Amino acid sequence: MTGKVELLLPAVARSAAVTETPLGRLTVPSRAVPERRVMVDPQELVDLRNAARSAADRAHAPYSKFTVGAALIMADDPERRVFTGANVENATYGATICAERTVIAQAAAAGFRRIAILAVSCTKALHARLADRSPCGICRQTIAEFSTDVPPSLVLIDSGDDDVLGDVLDLDRLLPYAFRIAP
Ligand SMILES: [Zn+2]
């Protein structure tokens, strides 16, 4: 039995830059993400990562062979049940859906709207660099649709190591400038 620990998400800061051209000014916007601290339960993270690994065994990936599993707990689910999903490929390729979106669709269809923790395991790319086992752009935007700032929705990316629970990011670090409709 392990207790909760405080997870630190460090601040990110980048200054703006302006380049003058004969036809006008080009701007690179600044970016400031505040430090965040969130309480997490290591046992829950391990369970979720393991559930994601197991879910990858149920992937339908006959074309890429790149099996991916995802496991999800929703913040607005008082039972904190674990949803699981896997990538489901299609012969048209374009109709393929990633593991992250299959699991988010299940949780959303069950009536929940706010991600607490989403674990993803690319079981054919464990131990690879982070970019090889991270959510794709479409999934990041889908995660954004169901994310919250306080407490921040977390994404746990399986690194395949037994002594590392995984790489953890919130949406500000996973998808800066996520598209949102102004309320
Ligand atoms: Zn994806």
Residues whose N, C-alpha, C, O or C-beta is under 5 A from the ligand:
A	BS01	ZN	C98 P135 C136 C139
